[in-house]
Structure formats: C-alpha cells, structure tokens
Amino acid sequence: MLRLGGSVIGFSEPNSSSVAKGESIKDTIRTISCYADIAVMRHPKEGAPRLASMYSSIPVINAGDGGHQHPTQTLTDLLTIKCLRANFQILQLGFVEI
C-alpha cells in the first residue's frame, strides 16, 4: 500500500489509544472512518472486524480476528502459488481449518 502512495494511520497497542479508556470498536471505527478510505483490522476477539464493518462508512478488511480466519494470509498464499505455478487450472488446492 505504501508503494502505491498511501499512508498508515494506526496503532499497534490498544493501551496507547482511547480503547484503554473504554472506547468501543463502534466508536473507534467511526473515528477512523473520518480519516481513512479503508481500514485493515487485526483484533484478538473473534468477530471484531465484522462488527466494525457494521458501523463503518469505509470498507473493513479482516486481517485476522482471534483464532479465527486470516483471509489476507490466504490471499497472500494464493498469490504466491500463482506466481510460482502461473496457472490454477492444473492444480488441486485443499484448504483446512484446524
């Protein structure tokens, strides 16, 4: 994203944000929506990105939530396979959730 000319507004530790003072996911995403065009969210609670998307006026990308899905990792894996093999037509892919 940085290579495309974008920038990052974010925080890696909730303790350094208003979350430490009790701000909800709903409040946080509404604030972020005023400053950004898209939000990429990784959260320790399952379902947090889905909840954020319900209150967001911008797209929310799930970068992982708790022990739940990590769809961005799946996309990265698929891109790697496509770059190495060039064609999905001759491959049999299996996805396993543990």
C-alpha positions as CSV (number, residue, x, y, z in Angstrom):
1,M,0.0,0.0,0.0
2,L,2.9,2.3,0.8
3,R,4.3,1.7,-2.7
4,L,1.0,2.9,-4.2
5,G,1.4,6.2,-2.4
6,G,-0.8,5.5,0.6
7,S,0.0,6.1,4.2
8,V,-0.8,4.4,7.5
9,I,-2.8,5.8,10.4
10,G,-2.9,3.3,13.2
11,F,-1.8,1.9,16.5
12,S,-0.3,-1.4,17.4
13,E,-1.1,-1.3,21.1
14,P,-4.7,-0.6,22.3
15,N,-3.2,0.7,25.6
16,S,-1.8,3.7,23.6
17,S,-5.3,4.6,22.3
18,S,-8.7,5.6,23.6
19,V,-9.5,1.9,23.8
20,A,-7.6,1.9,27.1
21,K,-10.2,4.5,28.4
22,G,-13.1,2.3,27.3
23,E,-13.8,3.3,23.7
24,S,-15.7,0.6,21.9
25,I,-15.0,-0.9,18.5
26,K,-18.0,1.0,17.2
27,D,-16.6,4.3,18.4
28,T,-13.1,3.6,17.1
29,I,-14.1,2.6,13.6
30,R,-16.4,5.6,13.3
31,T,-13.5,7.9,14.1
32,I,-11.1,6.0,11.8
33,S,-13.8,6.3,9.0
34,C,-13.4,10.1,9.2
35,Y,-9.7,9.9,8.5
36,A,-9.2,6.9,6.1
37,D,-10.5,5.4,2.9
38,I,-10.2,1.8,4.1
39,A,-9.5,0.0,7.4
40,V,-7.4,-3.1,7.8
41,M,-8.2,-4.6,11.2
42,R,-6.5,-7.4,13.2
43,H,-8.1,-7.9,16.5
44,P,-7.8,-10.5,19.3
45,K,-11.6,-11.1,19.6
46,E,-13.3,-13.2,17.0
47,G,-15.9,-11.3,15.0
48,A,-14.5,-7.8,15.8
49,P,-13.8,-6.9,12.1
50,R,-17.4,-8.0,11.2
51,L,-18.7,-5.8,14.0
52,A,-16.6,-2.9,12.9
53,S,-17.8,-3.2,9.3
54,M,-21.4,-2.8,10.6
55,Y,-20.6,0.7,11.9
56,S,-18.1,1.8,9.3
57,S,-18.6,4.1,6.4
58,I,-15.5,2.7,4.7
59,P,-14.5,-0.9,3.8
60,V,-13.0,-3.0,6.6
61,I,-10.6,-5.8,5.7
62,N,-10.3,-8.6,8.1
63,A,-6.5,-9.2,8.7
64,G,-7.3,-11.8,11.4
65,D,-9.5,-12.0,14.4
66,G,-8.5,-14.1,17.4
67,G,-8.1,-17.8,16.5
68,H,-10.5,-17.2,13.6
69,Q,-9.9,-16.7,9.9
70,H,-6.9,-14.8,8.4
71,P,-8.2,-14.1,4.9
72,T,-5.4,-11.8,4.0
73,Q,-3.0,-14.6,4.6
74,T,-5.0,-16.8,2.3
75,L,-4.8,-14.2,-0.5
76,T,-1.1,-13.9,0.0
77,D,-0.7,-17.7,-0.2
78,L,-2.8,-17.8,-3.4
79,L,-0.7,-15.0,-5.0
80,T,2.5,-17.0,-4.1
81,I,1.1,-20.1,-5.7
82,K,0.0,-18.2,-8.8
83,C,3.5,-16.6,-9.2
84,L,5.2,-19.9,-8.8
85,R,2.9,-22.1,-10.9
86,A,1.3,-19.4,-13.2
87,N,-1.9,-21.4,-13.6
88,F,-4.5,-22.7,-11.1
89,Q,-6.3,-24.8,-13.8
90,I,-3.9,-27.8,-13.4
91,L,-3.7,-27.6,-9.6
92,Q,-5.8,-29.2,-6.9
93,L,-5.9,-27.0,-3.8
94,G,-7.0,-28.0,-0.4
95,F,-7.9,-25.7,2.5
96,V,-8.1,-27.0,6.0
97,E,-9.4,-25.1,9.1
98,I,-7.9,-26.5,12.3
